[in-house]
């Protein structure tokens, strides 16, 4: 039986086009994927939380592009066959902390599937950027992009994609 892992970054507080939310859009989507696949989940959390307001958060994200420490890092994903990499789109790709989470992991022989939440960017360059980070993996080209404002209603879209 195939074993799945979801590596995701999500942020609550003020989100573009959604307002203030208690649970991040990507986390909502990750839970729908987990419900369908039984995957283990790993939430990527920044060492220093982002500001609650959206405009400050996006400035902070830009500053963290080359250095985004996280609270906890996975060291071994050898027991997993499929890894879902999920993030909102920040500056044209995944949140900087996702790159920190993926660094140093051995993706050899894994299938990697990509999901973004966004408000107009689609997948941006997330699939190709994940491919660069996940050397040796079969990164599926047909990633899924879900508008953050539609995350709560995306269960069927996710089921169809899976």
Buried (B, 14 or more C-beta within 10 A) or exposed (E): EEBBBBBBBBBBBBBBEBEEBEEBBBBBBBBBBBEBBEBBBBBBBBEEEBBEEBEEBBEBBEEBEEEBEBEEBBEEBEEBEBBBBBBBBBBEBBBBBBBBBBEEBBBEEBBBBBBBBBBEBEBBBBBBBBBEBBEEBBBBEEBBBBBBBBBBEBBEBBEEBE
